Amino acid sequence: MNINNIHNSVSAIFNTNKTIVSPQISFKQNTDNDCFVRNFDAVDYIELTPDKKKLKSVYFYEGTKLADALGSLGYTKNSYLKKCLSGKLHPVSEFQMMYKDIAGQNEISSIKVKSLFAMGCSALVFETEDGDIIKLTPHNHFPDGRKQEFFDLPCTKKGKSDNTYFYVQEKAAQDNITVEEIENLVKKIENQGYYMQDYIRSCIIEKSNNEIRKEQFGRTKDGTVYLIDPGCAVKISSKQNDDSTNLRQKISRFF
C-alpha cells in the first residue's frame, strides 16, 4: 500500500443521518479538522443516541489498549468527535488528565478495550475485550470514602493513579432483574444503616408510585443482584451530617 495515498485520503467521513459514524483513520499528523493524530488512531466508529443528538458510545479497533483509547479521545483533532465529547459531562480535558494518569499505571493501562461503553455523571465506563468493565472517575467511587459492602458490585482490581480512580468489575446483566429483587436488595441495604438515593426516577410523589431505575442494579454470572452505582447507598450518619451542614448554612444566610 502506498503511504502517500493514505496521507492524501479523506481524513474522516461522518454521516450525521446515521446512528453509526465510521471514520477513515488518517496516519498523517496535521491540523485538518477531521483526523486522528498523535499516534492515537484507535477510534473505529462512534454510536449516537436514538435521537442522533448525543454521543452514546465510542468503539475502538481490535487490540486497543486502555491508555491508547483515552489518548484517542483526549487528543483527537476530529471536529465532530470533539463536539460530541464536549457536549457530555466529561470534557476533553478530563480524558487528557485520565490518559496521563493511566498511561503510567501498568496494572491497567495495557488492558485491551472494545469501547467507551457509557458515560455516567461521575464515571467513564469502558468495556474490555474480555467482557469486563473498567470504571474511571476523578472521585472516589464510594461516597464519603465508605468501604465496599456486600451489596456493591465486586471489584477484581481497584486503585488510584494521581487524580484518577479505577475499578475493574464484571459486566453485569441488567435486562433480567425484577422489581421485587431490587426492592429486597434495597431493604437489605437500608437495614445495614444506609440511605438509598437516586434509584427512583421521581422524588415528587410517593415512592410506591415511582419507577425504579433498574440501570443502577445488575446481575452477575452467578445470579447475584448487586448495586452497580455505589453512590446510591449513603451511610445515614453521613447524610445527617450533610443535612446539618446545609441547615447551618441556611441559618447563617438568614441572619
C-alpha positions in Angstrom: 0.0 0.0 0.0 1.4 3.4 -1.0 1.7 5.5 2.2 1.2 8.7 0.1 -2.2 7.5 -0.9 -3.1 7.1 2.7 -1.8 10.5 3.6 -3.8 12.0 0.7 -7.0 10.2 1.6 -10.0 11.8 3.2 -9.2 12.0 6.9 -12.7 11.1 8.1 -16.2 10.6 6.8 -19.1 11.5 9.1 -22.8 10.9 8.1 -24.9 12.5 10.8 -28.1 11.0 9.3 -27.0 7.6 10.6 -26.7 6.3 14.1 -23.2 4.8 13.4 -20.5 7.1 12.4 -17.4 5.4 10.9 -14.2 7.4 10.1 -11.3 6.5 7.8 -8.3 6.9 10.0 -5.5 9.2 8.8 -1.9 8.4 9.6 -0.9 12.0 8.8 -0.2 14.3 11.7 -1.6 17.6 10.7 -4.2 20.2 11.7 -7.1 19.2 9.5 -10.5 19.3 11.2 -11.4 15.7 10.7 -8.4 13.5 11.5 -7.0 11.4 14.4 -3.4 12.3 15.3 -0.6 11.8 17.8 -0.4 8.0 17.1 -3.7 7.5 18.9 -5.5 6.3 15.8 -7.7 3.9 17.8 -11.2 5.0 17.1 -13.1 2.7 14.7 -16.6 4.3 14.9 -19.0 6.1 17.2 -22.6 5.4 18.0 -25.2 8.1 18.6 -28.3 8.0 20.8 -31.5 7.1 19.0 -32.4 10.7 18.5 -29.0 11.2 16.9 -28.3 14.2 19.0 -25.8 12.9 21.6 -22.8 10.5 21.8 -23.7 7.1 23.2 -20.6 5.0 22.7 -17.2 5.0 21.1 -15.8 1.8 19.5 -12.1 1.1 19.1 -10.1 -1.1 16.8 -9.3 -4.7 18.0 -6.4 -4.8 20.3 -6.6 -1.2 21.5 -5.1 -0.7 25.0 -7.0 1.5 27.6 -4.2 4.1 27.5 -4.4 4.4 23.7 -8.2 4.6 23.9 -8.0 7.5 26.4 -5.4 9.2 24.2 -7.6 8.9 21.1 -10.4 10.7 22.9 -8.3 13.3 24.8 -6.2 14.4 21.8 -8.5 13.9 18.9 -8.5 16.5 16.2 -11.7 15.2 14.7 -14.1 18.1 15.0 -17.2 16.1 15.1 -16.0 13.7 17.8 -14.6 16.6 19.8 -18.0 18.3 19.6 -19.8 15.2 20.8 -17.4 14.8 23.7 -17.7 18.4 24.7 -21.5 18.0 24.9 -21.2 15.4 27.7 -20.5 15.8 31.4 -16.8 14.8 30.8 -14.9 17.5 28.9 -11.9 16.6 26.6 -9.6 17.9 29.3 -10.8 15.1 31.6 -9.9 12.5 29.1 -6.4 14.1 28.8 -6.0 14.1 32.5 -7.0 10.4 32.8 -4.7 9.5 29.9 -1.7 11.0 31.7 -2.7 9.3 34.9 -3.4 5.8 33.5 -0.6 5.7 30.9 1.9 5.2 33.7 -0.2 2.7 35.5 1.0 -0.7 34.1 -1.7 -2.6 36.1 -4.5 -1.4 33.8 -3.1 0.8 31.0 -2.4 -2.3 28.8 -5.9 -3.9 29.3 -7.5 -4.1 25.8 -10.8 -2.4 25.5 -13.6 -2.7 22.9 -15.5 0.6 23.6 -16.2 3.5 25.7 -19.4 1.8 26.8 -21.1 4.5 28.8 -20.5 7.9 30.4 -22.3 8.5 33.7 -22.4 11.6 35.9 -19.1 10.8 37.5 -17.5 7.9 35.7 -16.3 6.7 32.3 -17.1 3.1 31.6 -15.0 1.1 29.2 -15.8 -2.5 28.1 -12.8 -4.8 27.8 -12.2 -7.4 25.2 -12.6 -10.0 28.0 -16.1 -8.8 28.6 -15.4 -6.9 31.9 -15.8 -3.2 32.5 -13.4 -0.6 33.7 -14.7 2.5 35.5 -12.6 5.6 35.6 -13.5 8.5 37.8 -11.9 11.6 39.3 -13.7 10.9 42.5 -13.8 8.0 44.9 -16.3 5.5 43.6 -17.7 5.1 47.1 -19.4 8.1 48.8 -17.6 9.6 51.8 -14.9 7.0 51.3 -17.1 4.3 52.7 -15.9 0.7 52.4 -17.1 -1.7 49.7 -20.1 -3.6 51.1 -21.7 -6.9 50.3 -24.3 -5.2 48.1 -21.7 -3.5 45.9 -20.7 -5.0 42.5 -17.3 -6.7 43.4 -14.1 -5.3 42.0 -11.4 -7.6 40.7 -8.9 -4.6 40.6 -9.1 -1.1 42.0 -6.8 1.7 42.8 -5.8 5.3 42.2 -3.3 6.9 39.9 -2.8 10.6 40.6 -6.2 12.1 40.1 -7.9 9.1 38.6 -9.6 6.2 40.4 -10.0 2.9 38.6 -12.3 -0.1 39.2 -12.3 -3.3 37.1 -15.6 -5.3 37.5 -17.6 -8.0 35.9 -20.1 -6.6 33.3 -23.4 -7.3 35.0 -26.6 -8.0 33.1 -29.4 -5.6 33.5 -32.2 -6.9 31.4 -33.4 -9.8 33.6 -33.9 -8.2 37.1 -37.3 -8.0 38.7 -38.6 -5.1 40.7 -39.1 -7.5 43.6 -35.4 -8.5 43.6 -34.4 -4.8 43.6 -36.8 -4.0 46.5 -35.4 -6.9 48.5 -31.9 -5.7 48.0 -32.8 -2.1 48.9 -34.3 -3.4 52.2 -31.1 -5.2 53.0 -29.0 -2.1 52.2 -31.2 0.1 54.4 -31.1 -2.5 57.2 -27.3 -2.0 57.3 -27.7 1.7 58.1 -27.7 3.1 54.6 -29.9 5.7 53.0 -30.8 4.9 49.4 -30.9 7.7 46.8 -31.0 8.2 43.1 -32.5 4.8 42.3 -36.0 6.1 41.7 -36.8 8.4 38.8 -39.0 10.9 40.7 -39.0 12.1 44.2 -42.1 14.2 44.0 -44.8 11.6 44.6 -44.8 8.6 46.9 -42.0 6.0 46.4 -44.6 3.3 45.7 -45.8 5.1 42.6 -42.3 5.9 41.3 -40.4 4.0 38.7 -37.3 2.2 39.9 -34.1 2.9 37.9 -33.1 -0.7 37.0 -29.9 0.6 35.4 -28.5 1.2 38.9 -28.5 -2.6 39.5 -27.1 -5.6 37.8 -26.9 -9.4 37.9 -23.5 -11.2 37.8 -23.0 -14.6 36.2 -23.5 -16.4 39.5 -27.1 -15.0 39.6 -26.5 -12.4 42.4 -28.1 -9.0 42.1 -25.8 -6.1 43.1 -25.9 -2.3 43.3 -23.9 -1.0 40.3 -23.7 2.7 41.4 -22.2 2.8 44.9 -23.3 6.5 45.1 -26.9 5.3 45.7 -26.0 4.0 49.1 -25.0 6.6 51.7 -24.4 6.0 55.3 -27.2 7.6 57.4 -24.6 9.3 59.6 -23.1 10.9 56.6 -26.4 12.1 55.3 -27.3 13.5 58.7 -24.0 15.4 58.8 -24.7 16.8 55.3 -28.2 17.9 56.4 -26.9 19.6 59.5 -24.3 21.4 57.5 -26.9 22.6 55.0 -29.2 23.7 57.8 -26.4 25.7 59.5 -25.6 27.4 56.1 -29.2 28.3 55.6 -29.5 29.8 59.2 -26.3 31.8 58.7 -27.5 33.2 55.4 -30.8 34.2 57.0 -29.2 36.2 59.8 
